[in-house]
Amino acid sequence: MSFVPKAVFFVTGKGYHKSKLGSFEQALRNADIAIYNIVKVSSILPPYCLEIPKEDGLAQLRSGQVVFTVLSRVSSNEYNRLISASIGVAKPADTRTYGYLSEHHEFGVKPEKAGEFAEDLAAEMLATTLGVSFDPEANYDEKKEIFKMDGKIVETKNYTESGVVREEGEWLTVIAAAVFIL
């Protein structure tokens, strides 16, 4: 039996609760994936795997189904703490080649920066497997131009969720996930 995903969709969510587990459940509900049995997998975007809209992906799943995801998750109960969870995406121009997904989370960093970092990670992982030459110390905008000019990477992006712990005694969990359809 082959478990190579044919499609992927992306979700984000956040949840507040008096317990850490409760806030995770609320984040899953907010992302519309609480009714599935989630299995975390590593970060390969399979060849020929199509990105589909969230609604189309959810329509193909059933309650209780085992669902494979690349999941970024972070929780905090520190009052006023900013947290972010991101999934970075790097798709190769050649659909016969695999791409990369990266999961990343941050404390105290603006969501845009956390998302850019996740996107940069995915793009770097893909670039190194494709033999794209770049300076790893360059800023992401410079690297992004090199990746695009090289023609081997067709798209990079990120999905990011963030939030701030609103009150003492409260937990916040934020998630971002790539959900695979087999």
C-alpha positions in Angstrom: 0.0 0.0 0.0 1.4 3.4 -1.0 0.9 6.5 1.2 2.1 9.1 -1.3 -0.2 12.1 -1.1 -1.9 13.3 -4.2 -3.0 16.7 -2.9 -2.3 19.1 0.0 -4.2 22.0 1.6 -3.1 24.4 4.3 -4.8 25.6 7.5 -4.1 27.9 10.4 -5.8 28.3 13.7 -5.5 29.7 17.2 -7.2 28.8 20.5 -7.5 30.1 24.0 -8.3 28.0 27.1 -7.4 27.6 30.8 -5.4 24.5 29.9 -2.7 23.9 27.3 -4.4 20.9 25.9 -7.7 22.8 25.7 -6.1 25.6 23.8 -4.6 23.1 21.3 -8.1 21.6 20.8 -9.5 25.1 20.2 -6.7 25.8 17.7 -7.5 22.6 15.9 -11.2 23.6 15.8 -10.4 27.0 14.6 -8.4 25.4 11.7 -11.3 23.0 11.0 -9.2 19.9 11.6 -10.2 18.9 15.2 -12.3 15.9 14.0 -9.4 14.0 12.5 -6.7 11.8 14.0 -3.6 13.8 13.1 -0.2 12.2 12.4 2.8 14.4 12.1 5.1 13.7 9.2 8.4 15.3 8.0 8.7 18.0 5.4 8.6 16.6 1.9 6.1 17.9 -0.6 5.7 14.8 -2.9 6.1 15.0 -6.7 2.9 15.7 -8.5 1.2 16.7 -5.3 -1.4 19.4 -6.1 -2.3 22.2 -3.8 -6.1 22.4 -3.4 -8.4 24.9 -1.6 -9.1 24.1 2.0 -12.8 23.5 1.4 -12.1 20.9 -1.3 -9.6 19.1 0.9 -12.0 19.0 3.9 -14.8 17.7 1.7 -12.6 14.6 0.9 -12.0 13.7 4.6 -14.3 11.9 7.1 -14.6 12.4 10.9 -12.1 10.2 12.7 -9.9 9.6 9.6 -6.2 9.4 10.1 -4.7 12.4 8.4 -1.0 13.1 7.7 0.2 16.6 8.3 3.3 18.8 8.5 2.3 20.7 11.7 3.8 23.7 13.4 2.5 24.3 16.9 3.4 26.6 19.7 1.8 27.3 23.0 2.3 29.9 25.8 0.6 31.0 29.0 2.9 34.0 29.6 0.7 37.1 29.8 1.2 39.4 26.7 3.4 36.8 25.0 3.3 37.0 21.1 3.7 33.6 19.5 3.6 32.5 15.8 3.5 29.2 14.0 4.4 28.9 10.3 4.6 26.4 7.4 7.0 27.4 4.7 6.4 26.1 1.2 8.9 25.7 -1.7 7.6 24.1 -4.9 10.0 23.0 -7.7 9.4 24.1 -11.3 9.6 20.4 -12.3 6.5 18.7 -10.8 8.3 15.3 -11.1 10.6 16.6 -8.3 9.7 16.8 -4.7 9.4 20.1 -2.9 9.8 21.1 0.8 7.6 22.2 3.6 9.1 23.6 6.8 7.6 24.0 10.2 8.7 26.9 12.3 7.5 28.6 15.4 8.6 31.8 17.2 8.2 33.7 20.5 8.1 37.5 20.4 8.6 37.9 16.7 6.2 39.6 14.3 4.2 37.0 12.3 5.5 38.4 9.0 9.1 37.7 10.1 8.2 34.2 11.4 6.5 33.4 8.0 9.5 34.7 6.0 11.8 32.6 8.1 9.7 29.4 7.5 9.5 30.2 3.7 13.3 30.8 3.6 13.9 27.5 5.3 11.8 25.6 2.8 13.4 27.4 -0.1 16.9 26.7 1.2 16.2 23.0 1.6 14.9 22.8 -1.9 17.6 24.9 -3.4 20.4 22.8 -1.9 18.8 19.6 -3.3 18.5 21.2 -6.8 22.0 22.5 -6.8 21.1 26.2 -6.8 24.1 28.3 -5.8 23.4 31.0 -3.2 24.9 32.7 -0.2 23.1 31.3 2.9 24.0 34.5 4.8 22.2 36.7 2.3 18.8 38.1 3.4 15.8 36.3 2.1 14.8 38.8 -0.5 18.2 38.5 -2.2 18.0 34.7 -2.0 14.5 34.7 -3.4 15.6 36.6 -6.5 18.4 34.0 -7.1 15.9 31.1 -6.6 13.5 32.7 -9.1 16.2 33.6 -11.7 17.6 30.1 -11.5 14.2 28.7 -12.8 14.3 25.6 -10.7 12.0 26.9 -7.9 8.6 28.0 -9.1 6.9 29.2 -5.9 7.6 29.9 -2.3 5.1 31.1 0.3 4.1 30.6 3.9 1.0 30.1 6.0 1.3 31.7 9.5 -0.9 32.1 12.5 -0.1 34.3 15.5 -1.6 35.6 18.6 -1.0 37.2 22.0 -1.8 35.7 25.4 -4.7 37.9 26.5 -4.8 37.3 30.3 -3.0 35.6 33.2 -4.0 32.0 33.7 -4.9 31.6 30.0 -3.2 29.4 27.5 -2.8 30.2 23.8 -1.9 27.7 21.1 -1.3 28.7 17.4 -1.0 26.2 14.6 -0.2 26.1 10.9 -0.5 22.8 9.0 -0.1 21.2 5.6 -2.8 18.6 5.4 -2.3 15.7 2.9 -4.9 13.9 0.9 -4.0 10.4 -0.1 
